[in-house]
Amino acid sequence: MTRRIARRKRLPRQAPWAPPVEQTLPQVLADVYRDAGFTREVVANPAPLAKQPSRWDPPEQLPGTGMFSAYEELDGQVTVVRLLRSTPWLYRPLRDAVAALGDKPGKSGPKRMAGCWACAYFGMVESGEADVKPWFAQTTPEFWRACGMARMPAYKTAQKRIKEMEQIAHVFEEALERLVRHVRKREPRIGHAIGVDATMSESNARLHRLANPSGQVPRRLGKLPVIAARRMPTELVDDIRRAANAESPDAGPLQVSEYIDITTELERGTLGQHRIIRLKSGVYLSLDPDAGVRAYMRGTKLLKWWHGYLLVQAVDHFSGLPLAAHGFAADQNEHQHFPMVVEKAAATLGHTPFFVTTDKAYSIWACFEWSVERGITLVAPYRPVNTRAPEKAQPTVDFDEHGIPFCRHCRGGTDQVGFHVYPAEGRNGKPRPVLRVRCAAPDSDECLGVQEWNCRRDPTRLLPVWRTHAAYSEARTLHMSYERAHNEARSRANAKPRHSETRTKRVSLTLAIMRMNVYAIIAWLKAGVINGWLGTPALNPELERDAERQHRLNRKSKHEFINRMTVLRRLRLGYVGGGRIPHRTRGAPTRRATPTKL
């Protein structure tokens, strides 16, 4: 029986809305507080501008920076759009880049409706909805008017415009770079240390079995049979991945409970624009060319599988806010993308961080070597280099278990004098990172000179900032609290989704990365208002002069305690040295000697 529905009747065309009035950030905040019915107390006696931290300064953390839930007046799609439009140096490049998508040469037909679709996407990310349809149903005429639209667009139009913005995903990363660099001019402690950690995000694509993998791609992929094994929950896959990262790199397939991870044994290839995976049960095709497959067996039978990406977004230690995002297939190793992640973060900050904190996944020789060549101290837990290595770091002939080199003459401990990276020599040369040390307890004239150690001799031990320094201990402690960054991204903007109920139905790694970058822009905009980094009075009470003085005293006592306990522990182990000779107390040796080079 044919079911009939009521036919549509076209209404008269609505009169176009008046374009929104461009406002400055103080005007937008005044309207926001007027609508909320209250105002906020500003910081009456702010602390003076902090100085640029050096390599030896312990990383700091500003409390209250990301407490967006306490400033509910900054939430909402309309408010976020108005905050974006009130910063013309940030908004206009986004508006022009999106408008250029509709002005392609040779394009025919009517012109597009005026308005900024980048603002619309900011509202979608702020809403937390994964797909366009449920988000579009929640929008109001006030929101579209704030985006500069002449009228409310059709759903299909919104779907097309947001989809085509993936072509200019790099523009959102550039906008994040401009915003963070602008903020860093007012707060130079941003970017002193960053944290790097990956999380898993599942793709909505499925694995389809191919009957003839050497032929052409079938026209109707949706009709192909899917893999019989069930998907594994993302949380369980993430736990197995972290357990594998804690083992040595050559440990082979890891068994956790009844599951054996055989991801490294899979055969992969391409067929047209699709990715194919060869398993014992057959050859399978994925509609998502950017996603990777992780497979798990029990005995000789494929038990479960998982299909998706690894998403990495560095976090600034001082503010706790995210930086530029990066993503790759889940069947690749995290440490292979470590240089790309740090380079993106450095480009966003406009400054190379002195500390990068990670977990055991990045505790690899290649990551340490890449870091020291750029003057970066990689703070990562110890990881055995192979299955025959001891579980804990052991002293060697040249350095102790903390990575402190021995004096070449008396074999005693040393103190650090400095660190320097010499530029590369020749076409294929590499930078030469050098540690300068001095004997802590000289017993001969030969011990009085400054000794140089090439960090490439063992980059996992010879770090720019030693493990016995208070700055290293502080960076390691701060990293433990930034696992929450993944949960905040999911709860605030549904970035890095893990479940079928929260992930988008669109198969695109570019879209996932673009959403993470837009979430970062929103977070920095709100934090800029709270802390006064965008030119408005600061609201964060932790920026008061008295509060800042108390934080400084607490940090000083904490670092003194760390130094005292480090010295006592090394004395119990029979070591001396491990400290640093400050610049003001170095003086000159009683007998100047020529530095000995490695």
FENFEN-V535991 format. One record per residue. N is the residue number from 0. BURIAL is b if it has 24 or more other C-alpha atoms within 12 Angstrom, else e. Layout:
N:BURIAL
N:BURIAL
This chain:
0:e
1:e
2:e
3:e
4:e
5:e
6:e
7:e
8:e
9:e
10:e
11:e
12:e
13:e
14:e
15:e
16:e
17:e
18:e
19:b
20:e
21:e
22:e
23:e
24:b
25:e
26:e
27:b
28:b
29:e
30:e
31:b
32:e
33:e
34:e
35:e
36:e
37:e
38:e
39:b
40:e
41:e
42:e
43:e
44:e
45:e
46:b
47:e
48:e
49:e
50:e
51:e
52:b
53:e
54:b
55:b
56:b
57:b
58:b
59:b
60:b
61:b
62:e
63:b
64:b
65:b
66:b
67:b
68:e
69:e
70:b
71:e
72:b
73:b
74:b
75:b
76:b
77:b
78:b
79:b
80:b
81:b
82:b
83:b
84:b
85:b
86:b
87:e
88:e
89:b
90:b
91:e
92:b
93:b
94:b
95:e
96:b
97:b
98:b
99:b
100:b
101:b
102:e
103:e
104:e
105:e
106:e
107:e
108:e
109:e
110:e
111:b
112:b
113:b
114:b
115:b
116:b
117:b
118:b
119:b
120:b
121:b
122:b
123:b
124:b
125:b
126:b
127:b
128:b
129:b
130:b
131:b
132:e
133:e
134:b
135:b
136:e
137:e
138:b
139:e
140:e
141:b
142:b
143:b
144:b
145:b
146:b
147:b
148:b
149:b
150:b
151:b
152:b
153:e
154:e
155:e
156:e
157:b
158:b
159:e
160:b
161:b
162:b
163:b
164:b
165:b
166:e
167:b
168:b
169:b
170:b
171:b
172:b
173:b
174:b
175:b
176:b
177:b
178:b
179:b
180:b
181:b
182:b
183:b
184:e
185:b
186:b
187:b
188:b
189:b
190:b
191:b
192:b
193:b
194:b
195:b
196:b
197:b
198:b
199:b
200:b
201:b
202:b
203:b
204:b
205:b
206:b
207:b
208:b
209:b
210:e
211:e
212:e
213:e
214:e
215:e
216:b
217:e
218:e
219:e
220:e
221:e
222:e
223:e
224:e
225:b
226:b
227:e
228:e
229:e
230:b
231:b
232:e
233:b
234:e
235:e
236:b
237:b
238:e
239:b
240:b
241:b
242:b
243:b
244:b
245:b
246:b
247:b
248:b
249:e
250:e
251:e
252:b
253:b
254:e
255:e
256:e
257:e
258:b
259:b
260:b
261:b
262:b
263:b
264:e
265:b
266:e
267:b
268:e
269:b
270:b
271:e
272:e
273:b
274:b
275:b
276:b
277:b
278:b
279:e
280:e
281:e
282:b
283:b
284:b
285:b
286:b
287:b
288:b
289:b
290:b
291:b
292:b
293:b
294:b
295:b
296:b
297:e
298:e
299:e
300:e
301:b
302:b
303:b
304:b
305:b
306:b
307:b
308:b
309:b
310:b
311:b
312:b
313:b
314:b
315:b
316:b
317:b
318:b
319:b
320:b
321:b
322:b
323:b
324:b
325:b
326:b
327:b
328:b
329:b
330:b
331:b
332:b
333:b
334:b
335:e
336:b
337:b
338:b
339:b
340:b
341:b
342:b
343:b
344:b
345:b
346:b
347:b
348:b
349:b
350:b
351:b
352:b
353:b
354:b
355:b
356:b
357:b
358:b
359:b
360:b
361:b
362:b
363:b
364:b
365:e
366:b
367:b
368:b
369:b
370:b
371:b
372:b
373:b
374:b
375:b
376:b
377:b
378:b
379:b
380:b
381:b
382:b
383:b
384:b
385:e
386:e
387:e
388:e
389:e
390:e
391:e
392:e
393:e
394:e
395:e
396:e
397:b
398:b
399:b
400:b
401:b
402:b
403:b
404:b
405:b
406:b
407:b
408:b
409:e
410:b
411:b
412:b
413:b
414:b
415:b
416:b
417:b
418:b
419:b
420:b
421:e
422:e
423:e
424:e
425:e
426:e
427:e
428:e
429:e
430:b
431:b
432:b
433:b
434:b
435:b
436:b
437:b
438:b
439:b
440:e
441:b
442:e
443:e
444:e
445:b
446:b
447:b
448:b
449:b
450:b
451:b
452:b
453:b
454:b
455:b
456:b
457:b
458:b
459:b
460:b
461:b
462:b
463:b
464:b
465:b
466:b
467:b
468:b
469:b
470:b
471:b
472:b
473:b
474:b
475:b
476:b
477:b
478:b
479:e
480:e
481:b
482:b
483:e
484:b
485:b
486:e
487:b
488:b
489:b
490:b
491:b
492:b
493:b
494:b
495:b
496:b
497:b
498:b
499:e
500:e
501:b
502:b
503:b
504:b
505:b
506:b
507:b
508:b
509:b
510:b
511:b
512:b
513:b
514:b
515:b
516:b
517:b
518:b
519:b
520:b
521:b
522:b
523:b
524:b
525:b
526:b
527:b
528:b
529:b
530:b
531:b
532:b
533:b
534:e
535:b
536:b
537:b
538:b
539:b
540:b
541:b
542:b
543:b
544:e
545:e
546:e
547:b
548:e
549:e
550:e
551:e
552:e
553:e
554:e
555:e
556:e
557:e
558:b
559:e
560:e
561:b
562:b
563:e
564:e
565:b
566:e
567:e
568:e
569:e
570:e
571:e
572:e
573:e
574:b
575:b
576:b
577:b
578:b
579:b
580:b
581:e
582:e
583:e
584:e
585:e
586:e
587:e
588:e
589:e
590:e
591:e
592:e
593:e
594:e
595:e
596:e
597:e
